[in-house]
Amino acid sequence: MLKRLVLLSFFAIGLFGFSTPGIAAVASVDYVHATILELKDVTVTPQIAGGGTNYTIPVSLKYFMRQIDKANELLNGTATTDYAGALTTAQETNLVEVNRARADIEALIEGPSAPDGFIVHLSNISGLYSFMMSASGNFTVDWGDGSPIQTITKTNTTETTYSHSYSPSGNYDIVIGGLATGYTTDEYTSVISLRDADWSENTKMTGISGSIGNIFPTLGNTNGQQPRFYYTFYGCVGLTTIPYDLFSGISGAPASSMFEGTFSSCSGLTGAIPAGLFSGISGAPASGMFSGTFSYCTGLNGSIPTNLFSGISGAPADGMFGGTFSGCSGLTGSIPSNLFSGISGAPAAYMFQQTFGYCTGLTGAIPTNLFSGISGAPAYGMFSVTFNGCSGLTGSIPSNLFSGISGAPADGMFGSTFGYCTGLTGSIPTNLFSGISGAPAYGMFSGTFYHCSELAGAIPAGLFGTISGTPAELMFQNTFSYCSGLTGAIPAGLFGTISGAPANGMFAGTFEGCSGLTGIDDGIWDLTGLTNTNISNAFYQTFSDCNNITTTPPTIAFGNTTNLWEHFTAMTNQNTFSNATQMVGYASIPSDWK
């Protein structure tokens, strides 16, 4: 039915802006048509009685309503309103005020209602297009080209591919509707995958709208009742925005890998991350829940929303925030201090591995209490690469950043944590790792401060707690490499007592390029218990390019006069003191060691 009767109520409340001449500015033909084009993106050709072309003349209410009726017809493909026909003869000649015409155009011109469901916008698509779905349920797919709507009744949770062929080439909107009834328990299978099947870039999908969560909602609290969006939009480089309501319909505790890689490598995304994107999620962390969610979304900008994960609370889980924002070089502002405020308990493996890695646009200081809820024994890779490459971060490293961590070292626990954080300043806090005690672990401090060129002051004597025992591969590889702002002497006791067989790369490049260091205290380590075994890179370039050190090379222990090359005669090609030419006795160091 055409909309006509509503006019009486509109007139009663004064929606239409007809005017008495001389009281207010009157809209012209030009103004009406330009405003329709601006607000509704539809061109209505002016049609003045008698074929006139003077578009500066004022419009009557009848002419104005005819243009609104015509705009609605163009937008909807058929006549949907007859506002002009509902006018009385007396109303037809009233003039329309400029200050009301715009509001009337906004209110009365309406295109077709957006279709229910989740919409995928395709551009310049021809030939076959496919997506994969694992959820069971009853679904519909409108492929957007006028072909019959496809009905899907799916009784299993096996990932199935659905395809459609487009001809001719053009822009199409796929509308997915229906409701899921079950999900796979496989944590590495998405309920729906819109990425390319071969994991290459998807350039055809240029937008999404509507809620995917209303199609694939939370069904319950057990495994198989919470949807997973595992790499759902991976590599969809044509996407430009994330709908704020994308995951409405999803609630409760997260599932493992629930949002792992969801938008990974969507380099075309712009704008800010919607603050309430995960607002329905609340409960204890799950493994990999936000692992790589926005990784390498280089176009995202703005600050990380303060309450993005506000519903998450409880003990850490493996890989829970591993690489969440990794490579998001466009993100700006400071890291919110309460971003992980709900997390408390013992560390988990990879829990914050590369969380902010290479977020070069982040600025400000690392929040003091960012990990304040974490306490307990170190876990594998727990803070590896966490801030690596965050060159815009400034200020000092908070002294209590890891104050809750205590116990035996774990593999890679602080590997490259602050690597390439070239904007960090101030001294390394004395008690940063003071809770660490026990036998070395693989790569435990490998590259921890690598290329932190603006860190200043002396290296704290007790920085690494009380490390002692059998060496591990790469345990102190490149720990301070190219920290050219560090000054003073390398302190006694820094590395504790190391005994047993040497390990590959255990002290490789530890101080390489630390051109500001001026000395080495007697007894920086106790290596008397290390065997003379041929490990080619155990001390490879340890003090290379430390060209301002003016003390003697370190011996194997405090008060011991045995030099490294005298104790480890089986080792060759170490280049340990390469270019450290200011050391006392440099000329007497064997060629294999310099």
N, C-alpha and C positions, 0 to 999 in steps of 0.2 A: 504494500500500500504506500502511495506517495505521501510524504510528510506535508500536510496542509493544516490540519486542525490545530497543531501546536502553536500556530501563529498567534492565536488569541491570548494564550498565556504569556507568550513573549512580549506582546504589546503591553500587557498588564503590568509587567515588571520593568518595562522600558528597555528591553534588550536592543531593539532596533533604534538606531540613532537618527531619526528624521528631525528636521530643523525648521525653525522659523527664520527666514532670511534676515541677515544682519545680526543674529544672536551669536553664531559660531561659524568657524570656517567650514565651507562646504566641499565635499569630495568631488573631484573631477573624474571624467572617464579615464584619463591617464592614470590617476592615482588608484582607482579601483582595480584596474587590470594589472598594474604593476604590483600591487599588494597581494592579489591572488597568486601571481607567479612567485612572489617572494615567500609567502607563507605556506602555499600548498603545492608548489612546483608543478603547476599546470597552466598552460597557456589558453586563455579564452579570448578569442578574436573579438574586438569591439564591433558592435553592430548598431550604428546610429540610424534612426529613422531617416529615410530618404537618401541613404548612402553617404551621409556627411562624414567628413574626416577631421572635424575640429574636436580634438580629444581633450581640450582644456575646458570644455563646458561642464557645468555642474550636472550631476546625475540625479535623476528622480528615484524615489524608493522603488518604483516598478522596474526601472532599468537595472537597478542594483540587485533586486531579487532575481531577475532573469539571469544575470551573470552568475549568481550563486547556484541557481538551478542547473545552469549549463556546466559549471565546474564539477558539480556532483555527478552529472551524467558522464562527463569525460573520465572521471576517476573510477567510476564503478561500472562503466560499460553499458549502462542503461539509466533511464531517468529514475531517480530515487526521491526527488523532492519537487514540490510545486508551490514554493513560497510565493512566487509572483501571482499565481492564480488565486491565492487566498486573500489578497488585498481587496479592500473596498475601493470603490471609485474615488472616494475622498482621499484615501491614503496614497494612491498611486502617484500623485504629483508632489508629495512631500519630498524635500531635499534631504540628503544624507550628510551628517556631520563627519568631518575627517577624524575627529577624536573618538568616534564610535565605529566607523566603518571597519577599521582594522580588527577590533574585537569581534564584530559580527562575522567577518570573513573567517576568523579563527574558529568561532563556535559552530558555524552552520555548514561549512564545507567539510565533508567527511569521506575519506576513501573507504575501501572495503576493510572490514575488521581483520586484524592479524589472525592467521589460522592458529588453532589450538595445537600445541605440541612443540617439539624441539625442531628448529629450522636451521638447515645448512644452506648457505648461500654459495652457489657455484658461479664462476665467471669463465667465459670463453671455453666452455667444455664441449667436446665432441667425442663421439665414440663411447667406450665403456667407462663407467664410474662404479666403484664398489666401496662398501664398508663392511665391517665384521661385527657380529653381535654374538655374545655367549649367553646372555640372560634368557631364561624361559619366560613365557608369558604370551599375551595376545597383543599384536602390534599392527599398525598400519603404516604404509610408506606411500606418500604422494610424491612422485618423482618430479612433479612441477612442470611437465611438458604436455599436459592434457591426456596422458595415457591413463588407463584405469588405475585406481588406487589399489596397491598391493596389500593383501591381508596376510599376516604371518601368525600362525599358531605354532608356538615353539614349546615343546614338552621336555626339552633337555637343556643342559647348560654347556653343551659343546659349542666351541666357537664356529660360527657358520658365516660364510660370505654371501652377501646380497648385492646383485649387480643390475645395472640398467644401461642401455645404450642410447645416447643422445644424438639426434640429427634433426635439424642442422645445428652447427656450432652456435652457441649463445649462452646467455645467463639464465640459470634456473635455480629455483628454490625447492629443496627437498624438505618435506614436512614429515617428521617421524612422530607418530602418536601411539597411544596404547598404554599398557601397564605391565611391568615385569612382575613375575611371581616367584622367581628364584634365581640364585646366582651360584656360580662355581666356587668351590672352596680353594681353587688354585690361585694363590696370591699373585701370580704373574700373568693373569689373564684378565683383560678389561671386559666390563659388561658390554661396552661398545667401543670400537676402534675406528676412528676416522682418519688415521694416518695411512700413508701408503703401505701396502702389504710388504714391500721390499725395504721399508724403512728409509726411502729416499724422500726428498723434499716434495711436499704436496703444495703446488702452486694454484690449484684450481679452486680450493675452498677459500673464499675471501671474507667469510663472516659467519657468525652463529648468533642465534637469538632464541629467546625462550628458555625454559628450564629443562635441562637434561635430567635433573633430579626428580622431576614430577613423573617422568617416564620410568626411571630406575630409582625408586625411592628406597629408603630404609624399610626393611620388612620385619626386622626383629633384632635381637641382641647376640645371636650366635653366628658362627662362621657359615657363610653362605646366605646370610640375610642382610648383609651390608654390601652395597655395591662397591666395586673397585674401578677406578678410572686410570688404570695402569697404562701410561703413555698414550692416552686416548687421542690427543691432538699433536702428538710428536711430529715435528718437522712441518707443521702446517704454517708455512711462512707467509701465506696470504692473509691470515687472521690479523685483525688490527685492534680489536677490543675484546675484553672478557666481560660478558654480561654479569651485572651485579647479582642477579638471581639465578645464576647457572645451576647452583647446587641446592636450590630450595627444594624441600621434600626430603632432604637427607639430614638425619639427626642421630644423636647418640654417640657411643664410643667409636673411635676410629678402628678400622681393620688394618691388618698388615698390608703395606704397599698400596694403601687406599688411593693416595694421590701421587704415587711415585711417577715422576716423569710426565705428569699430565699435560703440561704445556712446554715440555722441553724442546728447545731449538725452534720455538715459534718466534723467530727474529723480527717478524713484522708487527708484533703486538706493541702498541703504544699506550700512553697514558698510565695512570696509576693502577696498582692492584686494588680491586674493590675491597673496602674495609671489612665488609660483612660476608666475604666470599665463603668462609667456612664457619659462619656463625652458628650453624646447627650442630656442629661437631663438639662434643664434650665428653670427657672421660680420660681414662689412662692412656698414655702413649702406646703405640703399636709399632712394631719393627717396620722401618722403611716408609712410615705413613706419609711423610712429606719429603721423601728422598728425591732430589732433582726436580721438584715440582715446577719451578720456573727457570731451570738451568738454561743458560744461554739465550734467554729472552732479552736480547741486547737492546731492544727498543722500549722496554718498560721504563717509565720514569716516575718521578715523585718519590716520596718517602715510603718506607715500609710501614704499613698501618700498625699502629700501636697495639691494637687488640686482635690482630690477625689470627693468633692462636690462643686467644684468651680462654677458650673452653677446655684446653688440654691441661690436665693436671695429674701428677702421679710420678712414679718411678721411671727413669729413662729406659728407652728400648733401643735395641740395636739399629743404627742407621736412621733414627727417627727424623733428624733434620740434615741428613747427609746431602750436601750439594743443593740445598733448597733454592738458594739464590745464586748459585755459582755462575759466573760469567754474565750476570745482569749489570753490565757496565753503565747502563743509563739510570739506575736507581740513584737517588740523591738523598741528602739529609743524613741525620745521625741514626745509628742503630737504636731502636727504642729500648729503654732500660728494662722494661717489663715484658719484653717479647717472649721470654721463656719463664716468666715468673711462676708458672704453675708446676714447673718441673722440679722434682726433689727426690733425692735418693742416690744410690750407688751408680757410678758411671757404667755405661753400656758401650759395647764396641761400635766404633764409627758414629757415635751419636751426633757429633757436630763436625764430622769430617767435611771440609770444604763448604761449609754452610754459606759463607760469604766470599768464597774464593773468587778473586778477580772482579769484585764489585768496585771498580776503580772510581766510581762517582760518589760512593759513600764518604761522608765527611764527619768531622767532630771526633771526639774521644770515644774509646771503647768504654761502654758503661761499666762502672765499678761492680755492680751486682748482677751482671748479665748471667752468670752461672752460679749465683749464690746458693741455690738449692742443691747443687751437686756435691756429694760427699761420699768418700769411700775409696776403695782400692782402684788404681788405674785400670783402664780397659783398652783393648786393642784399638789403636787408631782413633781414640776418643776425641782428640782435638787436632788431628792431623789436617793441615792445610786450611784450618778454620778461617783465618783472615788473609791467607796467602794472596798477594797481589792487590790488596786494598790500599793502593798508593795514596788515596785521599784521606785516610784516617790520620788524625793528628793527636797531639798530646802524649802523655806518658802511659805506659802499660800499667793498669791498676795493680797495686801490690797484692790485693786479695783476690785477684781474678780466679785463681785456682786454689784458694786457701783450703777448700774442703777435700782436696785430693791427697791421699796418704797411702803409703804401702809400696809394694814391690813394683818396679817398672814393668810396663807392658809394651809389646811391639808397636812401634810407630806412634806412641801415645801423644807426643808433641812434635811430630815430624812436620817441618815447614809451617808451623802454626802462624808465625808472623812473617814468613818469607815475602820479600819485596814490599813490605809495608814501609815505603821510603819516607813517609811523612811522620812516622812515630818519632817522638823526641824524648829527651830526659834519660835518666839512668835506668838500667834494668833493675827491677825491684829485688832486693836482697832475698826475700822469702818467697819468690814467685813459685819455686818448686821445692820448697823446704820440707814438704811432707814425704818426699820420695826417698825410699831406702830399700836396699836389696841388690840383687844381682842384675847386671845390665841386660837390656832386651834389644832385640833387633830394631835398628833405626829409631830408637827411643827419642833422641834429640837431633835427628838428622835434619839439617837446614832450618832449625827452629827460628833463628833470627837472620836468615840468609838475605843479604842485600838490604838490611835495615840501616842504611847509611847515615841516618840522622840520630840514631841512638848515641848517647854520650856518656862520659864518665867511665869509671872502672868496672870491670866485671866483678860481681860480688863473690866473695870467697866461698860461701856456702850455697851457691846457686842451685846445685844439683842434689841437695840433700846429702845423704850418706850412701853413695854408690860403691859397691864392692863385690868382687866375685869374678867369674869367668867372663871375658869380653864377648860381645855380640857383634855381628856384622853391622856396619854402618852406624854404630851406636852414637858417635859424635861426628858423623860426616857433615862437613860444611855448616856446623852449628852457628858459627859467627862469621862465616865467609862474607867478606866485603862490608863488614860493619866498620867503615872507615872512620866513624866518629868516636868509637870507643878509645879510651885513653888509659894511661897508667900501665901497671904491670899485671900480667896474668897471675892470679893469686895462688898461693900454696894450697894444696889439698882440694883443688877444684874437681879433680876426677877420682879421688879416693884410691882405694887399693885394688888393682886389677891383676888377676893371676890366672894361670892356665895357658892354653894355646892361643896365640894371636888370632884375630878374626879379620876377614876381608873388610877393608875400608873403615876400620874402627875409629881411627883418628884422621881420616882422609880429608884434607882441606878444612880442618876445624877452624883455623884462624886465617885462612888464605885471604889476602887483600885487606887485612886489618892494619892499615897503614898508620893509624894513630897510636897503636900500642907501642910502649917504650921499653918494656922490660918483661922478664919472666922470673917469677920468684922461684927460689929453690924448693923443690918438692911439690910441683903442681900435680903430680901423680906418684903412685908407688907401683912400679912395674917390675920389681925384683922377682916376683913370682911368675912372670911371663916366660914361656919357653922360647928358645931360639929356633923359630920355625920360619921357613921361607914363605911369607905371605907378601905378595908383590906390592900391594897398595895399603898395607896396614897403617903406615905413616905418610902416605902419599900427599905431598904438598901441604902438610899440616901447618907450617908457618910461612908458606910461600908468599912473597911480596909483603911481608911484615918488615918493611925497609927502614923503620925507625926504632926497632928494638936494638938496644945498645948493650944488653947484658950477654952473658955466655949462653950457649944453647942449653936446654934443660937436660939434666942427667936422668937416670932411671928412677931416682927416689931422693927424698930429702937426706942431705948429708952424705949421699953416695956420689963418688966422683966418676962412676962409669957412664960414659956417653952412650946415647942410643945406638950408634953404629958399632960401638965396641961390644955391646950386649947382644945385638941382633945381627950378628955377622952373616947369617944366612940370607938376610934380606938384601935385595938389590933394586936399583932404579926407583928409590923412594922419592927423591927430589923434595925431601921434607923441608929444607931451608932455602929453597930456590929464591933468589933475589933478596934474601934477608941479609944484605951485604954489610949492615952496620953492626951485626953481632960480633962480640969479642971472639977472636979466633976463627972467623969465618973462613979464612984462607986454608985452615987446616982441616976443615970438614971434608970428608971423602966425596969424590965427584958423584957417586951414586946417591948421595944424601943432600945434594944441593943443585 
